[in-house]
Amino acid sequence: NGKRTALISSESKETVDIPEDVVIDSLYYDRDFSGQWGKPGTLMLPVTMKAGWCFASSMQIYVMKDIRINGTQSWQIDVYENGSNNEFLANKPYFVRPSANRLTYNSDCLSSSHPAVMNTSNGADNRIQALDKWEFIGMYSYKEWAEGDPDIGYLYGFAAKEKVVDGKTIQEGQFVKGKAGAYIRPFRAYLIYNVNSTAETPKSKPFAKTTAAGASMTASLTSEDLPTTIDVIFHDEEGG
């Protein structure tokens, strides 16, 4: 019909590489979000679009702000709604809560002055540096972690639905520490504690270790220091 539509399959393992601008008239992203309002997930797309009502299926978009120890044992990540007037930036990982399996972008939001341009090289960085050495990384390729991979013990996958892992119930909306055999498909994001990062520990020292004598000391965490699960807390635009 003379229109160019991007059809994205969430189950594909093919690497997505769009090195030059491709202008599209519409976009469909087919993925099982369980078709229930509020089911969370991670998402990265190679196109910048307006948020809010521009997604015909309705989708709330959240940005990762910080990660901290809540109390003595529970770890949590705080994510905040991006806002109805903000943009969903290309090549930047987000948390999302859609209301349908297929995300459809409303063509009324597109115009000659605001086209939808696909490119995996332009736009935001797919690696968000959080506090300390934590990184939230979006993927355009399939990756599986094999036995002996140095990431094992430091990487986390997001649980979009409740499941049982090694006899323990993982709640929807938690990050779960990955082990050998863990994998991720394109258009999703994972969390990792990058021990090789040069980022400085914040002055508030939310990740400070405690010595046997009880004195606080700042140091990189080991795999044994890191939790099995991390809760993700979704906040609205006002912080509620």
C-alpha angles and dihedrals in degrees: 000000000000092000128115115224127186111220111193122191113202092201096059119111094198117120112249113225121167105165097170131049116273116188113214133192097206142000135215122188112190112202136139106250088157090253092258124126112254100018102148129224144151121257141180123177131184094234136073114230139163114264130224119039093005087084100075092206091052119244132187113217124207133193124212112243110169148342124217148154109265105209116325105318113010118089122201142181119212117214124182131206110261094224131250093262098046127094131250098231123219117253095009121118118235140174112241139190109197129179099221142035095245118054111213121190114220109241090210087076091060126083140151088268094045106033124166107246121189118210129142093204102053130070132026127005114265090219116074114197108216127184119314110348098329118126131187107208129193120208136213093177136057114257132184124186114224129201110287096025108145090227091066109109092024105059129084133197123207118245109218091182139022115277141160117246120182090341094308124111113237114204125225109264098032131119112231125204109250127227136188109313095033113137142180132206127218120281093034133096137221137197126238138177100224106208089187094057117119092210113130121239109252118255089247087065097213089170099044116144123224121227124222088262090056096249117139118241132178116230143136113281122242126222089260091055093056122090127246092233137018122202120228115215116202115212128188123232091277093050097255 
